[in-house]
């Protein structure tokens, strides 16, 4: 998930709030377009690398939590069972210590 988030933020310019509030339905992999929640609806078009990272994340998400009904694109162990709020991401306040990101 970390690489996917980095791509959304660094390559496509999404902010922390926009990234947190992305829904599964916002990601249109067939067209490569996630809808971004802004005051004025804006569509960020994903490149091949980001689409591959999104596919990897969705596959991993489904393998970890196949029965979740959480509508948010990004979930964590703490938020997967609670679909009322988006995840409070670890990347939002501290830099990653993972050298693979």
SVG drawing of the C-alpha trace seen along z (x, -y; Angstrom):
<svg xmlns="http://www.w3.org/2000/svg" viewBox="-20 -24 36 38">
<polyline fill="none" stroke="black" stroke-width="0.4" points="0.0,0.0 2.8,-2.4 4.1,-2.6 0.6,-3.1 0.1,-6.0 3.5,-7.5 2.4,-7.4 -0.9,-9.1 0.7,-11.8 4.0,-12.4 3.1,-11.7 -0.6,-12.7 -0.6,-15.5 -3.3,-14.1 -3.3,-15.5 -3.5,-13.6 -7.3,-14.2 -8.0,-13.3 -6.0,-10.1 -7.7,-9.1 -11.2,-9.6 -10.8,-7.8 -13.5,-5.1 -13.2,-1.8 -15.7,-3.1 -13.5,-6.1 -10.9,-3.9 -11.8,-3.1 -9.1,-0.8 -10.5,-0.2 -10.0,-3.9 -7.2,-4.5 -9.1,-7.3 -9.6,-7.7 -12.0,-10.4 -10.6,-12.8 -12.9,-14.5 -12.2,-18.2 -14.5,-21.2 -14.7,-21.0 -14.7,-17.4 -11.3,-16.7 -10.1,-13.6 -6.5,-12.5 -5.5,-10.1 -3.2,-7.3 -0.1,-6.2 0.8,-2.5 3.0,-2.3 0.3,-3.7 -2.3,-1.4 0.0,1.6 0.5,0.4 -3.3,0.0 -3.9,3.5 -1.3,4.9 -2.9,3.1 -6.4,4.3 -5.2,7.9 -3.4,7.6 -6.4,6.0 -8.7,8.7 -6.4,11.5 -6.0,10.0 -9.7,9.0 -11.9,10.9 -15.1,10.2 -14.7,6.5 -17.4,4.1 -15.3,1.1 -15.9,-1.3 -12.6,-3.1 -9.8,-2.3 -7.1,-2.4 -7.7,-0.4 -5.6,0.9 -5.9,3.6 -7.5,1.0 -10.0,-0.3 -11.0,2.6 -13.9,3.6 -15.2,0.1 -16.7,-1.4 -17.8,-4.7 -14.5,-6.5 -11.5,-6.3 -8.3,-5.0 -6.0,-7.3 -2.9,-6.6 0.5,-6.3 1.9,-8.3 -0.1,-11.4 2.1,-12.7 5.5,-10.9 7.8,-10.0 8.2,-6.4 11.1,-4.5 10.6,-1.7 13.5,-2.0 11.5,-0.1 9.0,-3.0"/>
</svg>
